[in-house]
Amino acid sequence: MLMLPKHSFVVSRRRQGSVSLLVLLFNTMIDALVHLELVAEHYPLPGEPGYTPPPAAHAAAAAAPRSAQQKSAKAAAKPKADKAEKAANPAKAASGGKGAKGASAASDVMDVSLLDFRVGLIKDASPHPESDKLYIENIETGSGTIVVLSGLSGKVPLEELQNRPVVLLMNLKPAKMGGIMSNAMVMCAGTDPLEVLAPPAGAVPGDKITFPGISGEGKEPASANSMKKKKILEQLLPDLKTDDKCVACYKGVPFTVEGKGVCTVKSAKDAFIK
């Protein structure tokens, strides 16, 4: 710190003629230094005897212990609050604290119950006018007639598809094939020849295909959007096969129409269903 004796400078401001700018600036600097020295004598700096912190610092210093106490109290109360919440909401506790969303994710099982298989009746089938691989089929579903396009031309004789009961996969997203919208899939098995799955005798359009004993049985099938987005059919197709008795199965569980029997093919044993 620059120490200046009190009243050690006397500056004459008497104007005799014109005073240069340099002299005025010098006088101003001297006045400022004197003022600083006087201020320093009356207001000690931090660390010097007599220094008093400003009110804001006092408030912060006083608040610090209170803040620490509040944090400690919250930390001590949290286990009790968590325990009470688990007791009030056992579903959330069981799902790892994720609530309904976690419970839903835990119950989301990828199995055949996500596929909506129904009995349908092909009323008539005809060749596609612009494709030698497609048939156009008008199919009764129990709630109306839909148009389905199948790539069965050259694999299944057209006459075998007239007025024929079939198994349909209903929850696929409609898609254009050969310029015509197709609204379902006719399920078949084998490769050469390809055989159409046949519902049991007595089944009627709209009957649901079930899989007794499957964990997800009874829940709603996946939406068409979910089927496409999650590629559900692609994941499940490897587990759809006929057994050695030509019965259509998912992991050995038959395609079943309750009270009427199981779905079969004519001769394709141990063949993939598609």
C-alpha positions as CSV (number, residue, x, y, z in Angstrom):
1,M,0.0,0.0,0.0
2,L,1.3,3.5,-0.8
3,M,1.6,5.5,2.4
4,L,1.3,9.2,2.1
5,P,1.8,11.6,5.1
6,K,-1.4,13.5,5.9
7,H,-1.6,16.9,4.3
8,S,1.9,16.4,2.7
9,F,0.8,17.9,-0.5
10,V,-0.4,21.4,-1.1
11,V,-1.6,22.1,-4.6
12,S,-2.0,25.6,-5.7
13,R,-4.9,26.0,-8.0
14,R,-4.2,29.7,-8.6
15,R,-4.6,30.3,-12.2
16,Q,-2.1,32.6,-13.8
17,G,-2.9,32.6,-17.4
18,S,-3.6,29.2,-19.0
19,V,-2.7,26.0,-17.1
20,S,-1.7,23.0,-19.1
21,L,-3.7,19.9,-19.3
22,L,-0.8,17.9,-17.9
23,V,-0.8,19.9,-14.7
24,L,-4.5,19.4,-14.2
25,L,-4.2,15.6,-14.6
26,F,-1.3,15.5,-12.1
27,N,-3.3,17.5,-9.5
28,T,-6.2,15.1,-10.0
29,M,-4.0,12.0,-9.4
30,I,-2.6,13.5,-6.2
31,D,-6.1,14.2,-4.8
32,A,-7.1,10.6,-5.5
33,L,-4.1,9.1,-3.7
34,V,-4.8,11.3,-0.7
35,H,-8.4,10.2,-0.7
36,L,-7.4,6.5,-0.8
37,E,-5.0,6.9,2.1
38,L,-7.8,8.4,4.2
39,V,-10.2,5.7,3.3
40,A,-7.7,3.0,4.2
41,E,-7.3,4.5,7.7
42,H,-11.0,4.3,8.4
43,Y,-11.9,0.9,6.7
44,P,-9.4,-2.0,7.4
45,L,-9.0,-4.6,4.7
46,P,-9.8,-8.3,5.3
47,G,-7.2,-9.8,7.7
48,E,-6.4,-6.5,9.3
49,P,-7.5,-5.7,12.9
50,G,-11.0,-4.3,13.1
51,Y,-12.1,-5.8,9.7
52,T,-15.9,-6.6,9.7
53,P,-17.4,-8.8,6.9
54,P,-20.4,-7.3,5.1
55,P,-23.9,-8.4,6.0
56,A,-24.2,-10.8,3.0
57,A,-21.2,-12.8,4.2
58,H,-22.7,-13.0,7.7
59,A,-26.0,-14.4,6.2
60,A,-24.2,-17.0,4.1
61,A,-22.0,-18.1,7.0
62,A,-25.1,-18.5,9.2
63,A,-27.1,-20.3,6.4
64,A,-24.3,-22.9,5.8
65,P,-24.8,-24.9,9.0
66,R,-28.6,-24.8,8.6
67,S,-28.3,-26.1,5.0
68,A,-26.0,-28.9,6.1
69,Q,-28.6,-29.8,8.8
70,Q,-31.4,-29.9,6.3
71,K,-29.5,-32.2,3.9
72,S,-28.7,-34.5,6.8
73,A,-32.4,-34.6,7.8
74,K,-33.5,-35.3,4.3
75,A,-31.0,-38.1,3.9
76,A,-32.1,-39.7,7.2
77,A,-35.8,-39.5,6.1
78,K,-35.4,-40.9,2.6
79,P,-35.2,-44.6,3.6
80,K,-38.4,-44.3,5.6
81,A,-40.1,-42.6,2.7
82,D,-39.0,-45.3,0.2
83,K,-40.2,-48.0,2.5
84,A,-43.6,-46.4,2.9
85,E,-43.9,-46.0,-0.9
86,K,-43.0,-49.6,-1.5
87,A,-45.6,-50.7,1.0
88,A,-48.2,-48.5,-0.7
89,N,-47.3,-49.5,-4.2
90,P,-46.1,-53.2,-4.3
91,A,-46.4,-53.3,-8.2
92,K,-43.8,-50.5,-8.5
93,A,-41.5,-52.2,-6.0
94,A,-41.8,-55.5,-7.9
95,S,-40.9,-53.8,-11.2
96,G,-37.7,-52.3,-9.8
97,G,-39.1,-48.9,-9.0
98,K,-40.3,-48.2,-12.6
99,G,-44.0,-48.2,-11.7
100,A,-46.6,-49.3,-14.3
101,K,-44.2,-48.9,-17.2
102,G,-41.7,-51.3,-15.6
103,A,-44.5,-53.8,-14.8
104,S,-45.7,-53.6,-18.4
105,A,-42.2,-54.1,-19.8
106,A,-41.8,-57.1,-17.5
107,S,-45.0,-58.7,-18.7
108,D,-44.1,-58.1,-22.4
109,V,-43.4,-61.6,-23.6
110,M,-42.5,-62.3,-27.2
111,D,-44.7,-65.3,-28.0
112,V,-47.3,-66.5,-30.4
113,S,-50.1,-64.8,-28.5
114,L,-49.1,-61.6,-30.2
115,L,-50.2,-63.0,-33.5
116,D,-53.9,-62.8,-34.4
117,F,-54.7,-66.0,-36.2
118,R,-58.3,-66.5,-37.3
119,V,-60.3,-68.9,-39.5
120,G,-61.3,-67.5,-42.9
121,L,-63.1,-68.8,-45.9
122,I,-61.8,-68.1,-49.4
123,K,-65.0,-67.4,-51.4
124,D,-63.1,-67.1,-54.7
125,A,-59.6,-66.7,-56.0
126,S,-58.3,-65.4,-59.4
127,P,-54.9,-64.8,-61.0
128,H,-53.5,-61.2,-60.7
129,P,-53.8,-59.6,-64.1
130,E,-50.3,-58.1,-63.9
131,S,-48.3,-60.7,-61.9
132,D,-47.8,-64.3,-62.6
133,K,-46.9,-65.0,-59.0
134,L,-50.0,-63.6,-57.2
135,Y,-53.5,-64.7,-56.6
136,I,-56.3,-62.3,-55.6
137,E,-58.6,-63.8,-53.0
138,N,-61.9,-62.6,-51.5
139,I,-62.0,-64.0,-48.0
140,E,-64.9,-64.0,-45.5
141,T,-63.6,-63.3,-42.0
142,G,-66.8,-63.5,-39.9
143,S,-67.0,-59.7,-39.7
144,G,-66.9,-59.0,-43.5
145,T,-65.0,-59.8,-46.6
146,I,-61.5,-58.7,-47.2
147,V,-59.1,-58.8,-50.2
148,V,-55.9,-60.8,-49.7
149,L,-53.1,-61.2,-52.2
150,S,-51.0,-64.4,-51.9
151,G,-47.8,-65.4,-53.7
152,L,-49.2,-68.9,-54.3
153,S,-49.4,-68.9,-58.1
154,G,-47.5,-71.8,-59.4
155,K,-47.2,-73.3,-55.9
156,V,-50.9,-74.1,-55.1
157,P,-53.4,-75.0,-57.9
158,L,-56.0,-72.2,-58.2
159,E,-58.9,-74.7,-58.1
160,E,-57.8,-75.7,-54.6
161,L,-58.5,-72.2,-53.3
162,Q,-62.1,-71.9,-54.3
163,N,-64.6,-71.9,-51.4
164,R,-61.8,-73.2,-49.1
165,P,-61.4,-72.7,-45.3
166,V,-58.0,-71.3,-44.4
167,V,-56.0,-69.9,-41.4
168,L,-55.4,-66.1,-41.7
169,L,-52.9,-63.9,-39.9
170,M,-55.0,-60.8,-39.4
171,N,-52.9,-58.2,-37.5
172,L,-50.4,-57.4,-40.3
173,K,-50.3,-53.8,-41.6
174,P,-52.1,-53.7,-45.0
175,A,-49.7,-53.5,-47.8
176,K,-49.9,-53.1,-51.6
177,M,-48.9,-56.1,-53.7
178,G,-49.0,-55.7,-57.4
179,G,-50.8,-52.4,-57.0
180,I,-53.7,-53.9,-54.9
181,M,-54.0,-53.6,-51.1
182,S,-53.7,-56.9,-49.2
183,N,-55.2,-57.1,-45.7
184,A,-54.1,-60.4,-44.3
185,M,-51.9,-63.4,-44.9
186,V,-53.0,-67.0,-45.8
187,M,-50.8,-69.4,-43.7
188,C,-49.1,-72.3,-45.5
189,A,-46.4,-74.8,-44.7
190,G,-43.7,-76.6,-46.7
191,T,-41.7,-75.6,-49.8
192,D,-42.4,-77.8,-52.7
193,P,-45.3,-78.4,-52.7
194,L,-46.6,-75.6,-50.6
195,E,-49.7,-76.6,-48.5
196,V,-52.4,-74.3,-47.1
197,L,-53.2,-74.8,-43.4
198,A,-56.7,-76.3,-42.9
199,P,-58.8,-75.4,-39.9
200,P,-60.5,-78.3,-38.1
201,A,-63.9,-79.5,-39.2
202,G,-66.7,-77.3,-37.9
203,A,-64.6,-74.2,-37.7
204,V,-66.3,-71.1,-39.1
205,P,-65.0,-67.7,-40.3
206,G,-63.9,-65.5,-37.4
207,D,-63.0,-68.4,-35.0
208,K,-59.8,-67.6,-33.1
209,I,-56.8,-69.8,-33.2
210,T,-55.4,-70.4,-29.7
211,F,-52.4,-72.1,-28.2
212,P,-53.3,-73.8,-24.9
213,G,-50.7,-73.3,-22.1
214,I,-48.8,-70.4,-23.8
215,S,-47.9,-67.8,-21.1
216,G,-49.4,-64.8,-23.0
217,E,-52.6,-66.6,-24.1
218,G,-55.6,-64.5,-23.5
219,K,-54.0,-61.1,-23.8
220,E,-54.6,-58.7,-26.8
221,P,-52.6,-59.4,-30.0
222,A,-50.0,-56.8,-31.0
223,S,-51.2,-53.9,-33.1
224,A,-50.4,-53.8,-36.8
225,N,-47.9,-50.9,-36.2
226,S,-46.1,-52.9,-33.4
227,M,-46.0,-55.9,-35.7
228,K,-44.1,-53.9,-38.3
229,K,-42.0,-51.8,-36.0
230,K,-40.8,-54.7,-33.7
231,K,-40.7,-57.3,-36.6
232,I,-42.7,-59.6,-34.4
233,L,-43.7,-62.1,-37.1
234,E,-40.1,-62.4,-38.3
235,Q,-39.0,-63.2,-34.7
236,L,-41.7,-65.9,-34.2
237,L,-41.7,-67.6,-37.7
238,P,-38.7,-69.9,-36.8
239,D,-40.9,-71.5,-34.0
240,L,-43.9,-72.1,-36.3
241,K,-43.7,-75.6,-37.7
242,T,-45.8,-78.7,-38.4
243,D,-45.0,-81.8,-36.4
244,D,-44.5,-85.4,-37.5
245,K,-48.3,-85.8,-37.7
246,C,-48.8,-82.7,-39.9
247,V,-50.3,-80.7,-37.1
248,A,-49.5,-76.9,-37.2
249,C,-47.7,-75.9,-34.0
250,Y,-45.9,-73.2,-32.2
251,K,-43.0,-74.7,-30.2
252,G,-44.9,-78.0,-30.3
253,V,-48.2,-76.5,-29.1
254,P,-51.0,-77.1,-31.8
255,F,-52.9,-74.3,-33.6
256,T,-56.2,-75.0,-31.9
257,V,-59.8,-73.9,-32.4
258,E,-61.4,-74.3,-29.0
259,G,-63.9,-77.2,-28.9
260,K,-63.3,-78.0,-32.6
261,G,-59.8,-79.4,-33.0
262,V,-56.4,-78.5,-34.4
263,C,-55.2,-77.1,-37.7
264,T,-53.3,-79.4,-40.1
265,V,-51.8,-79.8,-43.5
266,K,-52.1,-82.6,-46.0
267,S,-48.6,-84.1,-45.9
268,A,-45.9,-81.6,-45.0
269,K,-44.2,-82.9,-41.9
270,D,-41.7,-80.9,-39.8
271,A,-42.1,-78.1,-42.2
272,F,-41.9,-74.4,-41.5
273,I,-45.1,-72.4,-41.5
274,K,-45.1,-69.1,-43.4
